[in-house]
Amino acid sequence: PVPGVLSEVLVDRGEVIRKNQLLAKLDSRAQQAAVELGRARVEFAKRRIARNAELVKDGLVSQQTSDELETELLLAELELKERRVQVALRDIVSPIAGVVVERVRSPGDFVQETEILRLAQIDPLNVEVIVPVATFGSIQTGTKATVKPRAPVGGVYDAKVTVIDKVIDAASNTFRVRLEIPNGDLTIPAGLRCTIELEFDRPLAMQQTE
């Protein structure tokens, strides 16, 4: 959300990452200095209130002056909070759990709405399937399926339907369905071709020909 110079990129291609994991940092020395300045102002405002506490109790300081001191402290605390947020914005964290597909930028690069890393979420995995129009209405959200990735991965995995397109492709007389496979241990790589077996919820629609 903010421009700056990359000071660190903490991950590389192929690494498994967690959601909210710190991936990279922008140079934040100026912002850190502003935080220290804000912290000093807060401490100073607190000391002023402490020094005047006895005077307020004895009625030697007006209520207006006491209110001004408390307001100064509140404003200093809010300013410090804002400056801490500015520092936090310079830490780039992952919005997903997945893997690093590509590292685009390196330390020293200036970034401003610029790609730094490309990430892929592979848990769960999505499987895009093109099915004939004759099956339309026989597949429902939640329909179970079996997915068999091609070699060298192989194996048999349970999946379920999560998305069914409502638009038929007239040219091919097909429509698209999306399945979802749990992949918590990240053993199944993305991008594989596979064979799908669907458990239809009701008999297929049949076309009568003359």
N, C-alpha and C positions, 0 to 999 in steps of 0.2 A: 503493500500500500504506500510505501515511500521510496523515493529514489536514493541512491547512494552507491558507495564503492564496496564490493564484496571483500570482507576481511578473511572469512573462512568458508569453505564448503566441506562439510563434515562427512559426506557419504559419496560413494562412487557407484558406477554402473554395476548392476547385479546384486546390490545389497538389499536385504530384507529390512523393511522399515515399519515402525509402529505408528499408529495415529498419534498426532501431537508430538512426535519426536522432532528434536531440533535438527534441521538439515543444513542450514547456512546462516551466516551472520553478516550484516552490513557494519561498516565502520561506525561506531557509536561513541567515539571519544568526546566529541562536542556535547552530545546529549548526556553522557555520564557526568561531565563537568557541570552541566546545568542542574542535574539531580543533586550533586554535592552542594551547589549554591542554594538550591531550594531547601535542602535538609538543614543547612546552617541558619537560614532565615526562620525556619520552624523552631529550632532550638533557641534562637535569640528571642522570639516572641514568647516562648514558654518561660524563659528566665525573667522577662519583663513582668509577666503576670505574677510569677512567684515573688519577685521583689516588691510588688505593689499589694500583695495579698493582705499584709498586716495593715497597710495604710487604708485599704478599702474597709477592713473590719473596724478600724478606729474612726472611720468617717473622714479621713484626711484627704481622700481622693474622691472626686465626684463620680457618680454613677455613669455619667457620660464618658468619662475617661476610661473607666473600667470596661464599658461596652466597646469602646474603640480598641482597647488592647485585645479583647477576646475576638473581635472581628478581624484584626490583623493576623491573629493566630489562625483563624479559620481560613482566611484567604491564602496564607502561606502554605497551609496543609493541602488545599485544593490545587495550588500551583505545583507543589511537589508531586502530587498524584498525577497531574497532567504530564509532567516531565518524565515520570517513570513509565507512563504509557508510551511516550515517544521512544524511549529506549526499547520497550518490549516489541514495538512495531518493527524494529530492526533485526529481530530474531525471526527467521523463516522456519515455520514448523509444518509438518506434513498434515494435510487434511484427511488423509486416508491411511489405512494399513495396506502394505503391498510391497512392491519392489521398485528399485530405481532402474528405469529403462535406459536413460541417457543423461549424462552430465553435460550441460550446454555451456555453462560459464565457469570461470576459475577465479580465485582470489586476485584482486587488483582490477577486475572488470567493473565498469560503471553500469549499473542496471536501473532502468526506469520503465516499468511495465514491460519487462523483458523476461523471457524464459530463462530460468536458472537450471532446473532439473525437469525431466519428464518422468512421471511416476505411473505405475499401473496397479490397479486394485485387482488381485486375483483370488480373493476370498470374499464372497463367493465368485465362481466363474460363471459368465454368461455364455450360453450356447445359442447361436442364431441358426434357425432351421427354416428351410423353404419347403413347404408341404403343398400337395395338390389341393385344388379347390374342393374336390369330392369329400375331403375330411372336414370342411368348414361346418361348424356346429357340433361336431363330434369331439372337439378338443375344448376343454374349459380351463380357466385359470385354476391351478392346483393339480391338473392331470399329471399322473406319474409317468416317468419315462426312464429308459435305461440308455446310458451313453457309453459307447465303446470307442475310445481314442485309437487312432491308428498307431502302428509301430513307429518308433521303438517304445512308446509309453505303454500302450495296451491297457488291459484291465477293463473292469466293468464298474460303472458308477451310477448311483441313483440320482435322479434329477426330478424337477417338477416345473410345470409351465407357469411362468410369471407374467408374460405379455402375449397377447394375441392381436395381430393387426386386423383392423376392421375394413381395410381397403384391399381389394383383390387386384392383382396384376393381370390385366386382360390379355396382354401379349403372351404370357407364359401359363395363364390359368392357374396361378399359385398365389399363396399368401405367406407371410412370415410369422414365425412363432419364436419366442425367446424362452429358453430353459435356464434354470439356475442349479449349479452344483456346489455343495459345500466343499471348501478346500482349505480347511483350517490349518493343516500341516504344510500347505503350499507344495505338495508333491506333484500336482498336475500343472504343467506349464501352459500358458495361454498361447493361442494361435494355432492349435492343432486341428486337423480335419478329423471327423469322427462319424460313426454310424449311430443312428438314433432309432430306438424302438419305443413307440408311444403306446400307452394303455388307454384306448379310447373309452370315453365315458358312456357312449351309446353307439349303436350300429352306424356304419358309414352310409352317407347318402349315395344312392345309386342312380345313374342316369339311364333312362330308357332310350334305346336307339331303334330305328326302323330300318 
